[in-house]
Amino acid sequence: MTKRVHLVVLLLCLGLMCPLVTGIFMDKLASKKLCADDDCVYTISLARAEEDYNAPDCRFINIKKGQLIYVYSKLVKEKDSTEFWAGSVYGEQYEDHMGTVGYFPSSLVSEQHVYQEANKTVPTTVRNLQKP
Protein backbone atom coordinates (compact mmCIF):
# COMPACT_ATOMS: atom_id res chain seq x y z
CA MET A 1 0.00 0.00 0.00
CA THR A 2 2.76 2.48 0.86
CA LYS A 3 4.58 1.69 -2.38
CA ARG A 4 1.49 2.80 -4.32
CA VAL A 5 1.27 6.02 -2.33
CA HIS A 6 4.95 6.75 -2.97
CA LEU A 7 4.50 6.01 -6.67
CA VAL A 8 1.48 8.34 -6.93
CA VAL A 9 3.33 11.11 -5.08
CA LEU A 10 6.36 10.65 -7.35
CA LEU A 11 4.23 10.82 -10.50
CA LEU A 12 2.42 13.93 -9.24
CA CYS A 13 5.73 15.62 -8.45
CA LEU A 14 7.11 14.82 -11.89
CA GLY A 15 3.93 16.12 -13.49
CA LEU A 16 4.12 19.41 -11.59
CA MET A 17 7.79 19.92 -12.41
CA CYS A 18 7.32 19.35 -16.15
CA PRO A 19 4.21 21.21 -17.30
CA LEU A 20 3.00 20.42 -20.81
CA VAL A 21 1.76 23.91 -21.62
CA THR A 22 4.24 26.80 -21.72
CA GLY A 23 1.90 29.64 -22.69
CA ILE A 24 -0.61 30.93 -25.17
CA PHE A 25 0.47 32.90 -28.22
CA MET A 26 -1.41 36.17 -28.69
CA ASP A 27 -1.17 38.38 -31.75
CA LYS A 28 0.70 41.67 -31.34
CA LEU A 29 -1.55 44.71 -31.27
CA ALA A 30 1.07 46.95 -32.93
CA SER A 31 4.75 47.06 -33.93
CA LYS A 32 5.49 50.45 -32.36
CA LYS A 33 4.32 52.63 -29.52
CA LEU A 34 4.71 56.27 -28.58
CA CYS A 35 6.12 57.03 -25.14
CA ALA A 36 7.57 59.95 -23.18
CA ASP A 37 10.81 58.01 -22.53
CA ASP A 38 12.70 55.01 -23.90
CA ASP A 39 11.30 52.63 -21.24
CA CYS A 40 7.69 53.90 -21.36
CA VAL A 41 7.54 54.35 -17.58
CA TYR A 42 6.71 58.06 -17.37
CA THR A 43 3.11 59.21 -17.45
CA ILE A 44 2.07 60.88 -20.69
CA SER A 45 -1.38 62.03 -19.67
CA LEU A 46 -4.42 61.57 -17.49
CA ALA A 47 -7.57 60.36 -19.28
CA ARG A 48 -11.19 59.91 -18.19
CA ALA A 49 -13.24 56.90 -19.33
CA GLU A 50 -16.31 57.96 -21.29
CA GLU A 51 -17.72 54.41 -21.44
CA ASP A 52 -17.32 51.07 -19.67
CA TYR A 53 -14.90 48.56 -21.21
CA ASN A 54 -14.58 44.87 -20.34
CA ALA A 55 -11.13 43.43 -21.00
CA PRO A 56 -11.19 40.56 -23.53
CA ASP A 57 -7.92 39.03 -22.23
CA CYS A 58 -5.06 39.59 -19.79
CA ARG A 59 -3.35 42.27 -21.91
CA PHE A 60 -6.22 44.70 -21.32
CA ILE A 61 -7.72 46.45 -18.29
CA ASN A 62 -11.34 46.91 -17.34
CA ILE A 63 -12.43 50.51 -17.16
CA LYS A 64 -15.65 52.05 -15.90
CA LYS A 65 -17.23 55.27 -17.10
CA GLY A 66 -15.82 58.17 -15.12
CA GLN A 67 -12.60 56.43 -14.03
CA LEU A 68 -9.33 58.31 -14.33
CA ILE A 69 -6.49 56.46 -16.06
CA TYR A 70 -2.78 57.24 -16.17
CA VAL A 71 -1.59 56.81 -19.78
CA TYR A 72 1.98 55.49 -20.26
CA SER A 73 2.09 54.67 -23.97
CA LYS A 74 0.04 54.90 -27.14
CA LEU A 75 0.25 52.09 -29.67
CA VAL A 76 0.85 53.27 -33.23
CA LYS A 77 -2.27 52.35 -35.17
CA GLU A 78 -1.77 49.84 -38.00
CA LYS A 79 -4.14 49.54 -40.97
CA ASP A 80 -7.75 48.97 -39.90
CA SER A 81 -7.00 48.19 -36.26
CA THR A 82 -8.35 49.99 -33.24
CA GLU A 83 -5.95 52.38 -31.54
CA PHE A 84 -5.03 51.23 -28.04
CA TRP A 85 -3.32 53.04 -25.21
CA ALA A 86 -1.61 51.48 -22.18
CA GLY A 87 -2.37 52.77 -18.73
CA SER A 88 -3.47 52.10 -15.18
CA VAL A 89 -6.56 53.08 -13.21
CA TYR A 90 -6.17 56.02 -10.85
CA GLY A 91 -8.02 56.94 -7.67
CA GLU A 92 -8.71 55.74 -4.12
CA GLN A 93 -12.06 54.15 -4.98
CA TYR A 94 -10.23 51.90 -7.48
CA GLU A 95 -7.41 50.99 -5.12
CA ASP A 96 -7.61 47.27 -5.93
CA HIS A 97 -6.88 48.03 -9.61
CA MET A 98 -4.14 50.64 -9.15
CA GLY A 99 -0.78 49.53 -10.48
CA THR A 100 -2.29 47.12 -13.00
CA VAL A 101 -1.17 48.29 -16.43
CA GLY A 102 -3.06 47.20 -19.52
CA TYR A 103 -4.44 48.30 -22.85
CA PHE A 104 -7.79 49.96 -23.55
CA PRO A 105 -9.32 51.53 -26.69
CA SER A 106 -8.36 55.19 -26.99
CA SER A 107 -11.79 55.94 -28.48
CA LEU A 108 -13.41 55.28 -25.07
CA VAL A 109 -11.48 57.95 -23.16
CA SER A 110 -10.85 61.68 -23.29
CA GLU A 111 -7.51 63.16 -22.28
CA GLN A 112 -7.95 65.48 -19.31
CA HIS A 113 -4.38 66.63 -18.84
CA VAL A 114 -1.18 66.11 -20.87
CA TYR A 115 1.91 65.87 -18.65
CA GLN A 116 4.47 65.45 -21.43
CA GLU A 117 4.52 64.76 -25.14
CA ALA A 118 4.74 61.17 -26.37
CA ASN A 119 7.55 61.85 -28.83
CA LYS A 120 9.64 58.66 -28.50
CA THR A 121 8.82 55.85 -30.92
CA VAL A 122 9.65 52.53 -29.30
CA PRO A 123 9.27 49.07 -30.87
CA THR A 124 6.90 46.72 -29.09
CA THR A 125 8.35 43.37 -28.09
CA VAL A 126 7.06 39.84 -27.82
CA ARG A 127 7.75 38.34 -24.41
CA ASN A 128 9.33 34.93 -24.43
CA LEU A 129 7.15 32.76 -22.20
CA GLN A 130 9.53 29.79 -22.25
CA LYS A 131 12.25 29.34 -19.68
CA PRO A 132 15.83 30.09 -20.83
N, C-alpha and C positions, 0 to 999 in steps of 0.2 A: 504494500500500500504506500509506504513512504517513497519507494522508488518511482512510482507514478507521479506523486506530488512533486518530487524533485525534477522529473522530466517535464512536467507541465510548466513549472516555474522557469526552467531553463529555456524552454521554447518561447514562453512569453517574453522573457528578457531579450532573447535574440530578435524576436519580432519588433520589440520597442527600439532596439538599437539600430535596426536596419529598416527604416521606413521605405515603403515602395513608392510613395508619391513625394516628389521634391518640390512641387509648386505648380501653379496654374499660369500659363502664358496669357497675358492680356495685351491687346494691341496698344501701341503708343498713341497718345492723343495728339501729339505734335512733335516736330523735330527740334524746334527752338522755343525759347521763352524769353521774355523781357523782364529784367530785374533791375534793382537799384545798385547791386554790387555783384561781383563775380560768383559768390556763393548763394545768392538769393535769400539771405537771412534778414536783410533790413526791410522794414515796412515801407511799402510804396504809398499806400493810401488806406483810408477807412471808408468802407462801403456799407450801405444799409440794404437789407433784403426787401425787395418789393413784393415777393411772392414766396410761398413755401416751396421747398425742393427736397425730395427724398432721394438719397444717394443710391445709385444702382449697384455699386460695388465698393470695395474697401478703399479705392483711390479717391473717392468723393466724400464730401461732408454734407450732413443734413443741415438745412437752414430753414428758419421760420421767418415769416413776414415780420419786419420790424427789427430783426436782429442786426447788430453791428458786427462787421467782419474786418479783421486786419488782412490786407492784401499784400502778399509777398512776391508774387510773380504773375505774369500774364502770358499764357501760351500764345504763340504766333499762329494765327488761324491758317489752316491749310484747306484749299479747295472749298468744298461744300460743307465742311465740318462746323460744328458749333464752337464759338470761342469760349474757352474756359480760363478762369483765373484760379490761383491757389491762395488759400488763406485759412485763417482760424477764427472761430467765433469769439467775440469780445463781450464782456459784461458779467457782473456778479450773478445775475439770475441764470446765466448759462455756464456756471462754474465747472460743471461736470464735463463740458465740451471744450473748455479753454485749453489751448496747447495742442489740440488735435488739428493738424494741417491736412487739407484735402482740396480737391477741385470742386468748382461749382460753375454753372453757366453765367457768364458775365451779363447776359441779357436780363437776368432776374434781380440785379442789384443796381443801385445808383451810387456813384462815388460822392461821399460827403466832404472829404478833405484829402488833398494830395499832399503827402509829406515830402516826397522827392520823386523826380522823374525816373521812369523805368527806361533808361537809355543804354543798358548793357544787354546785348544779345548773347544768350548762353545756350549751348546745345543741351537738349534733354538726354538723359541716359536711361538705359535699360539696366535694372538691377539684376545681378546674377544671384538667383535663389539657391544655387547648388553650393555645397561646401567646397572650399579650395582643396 
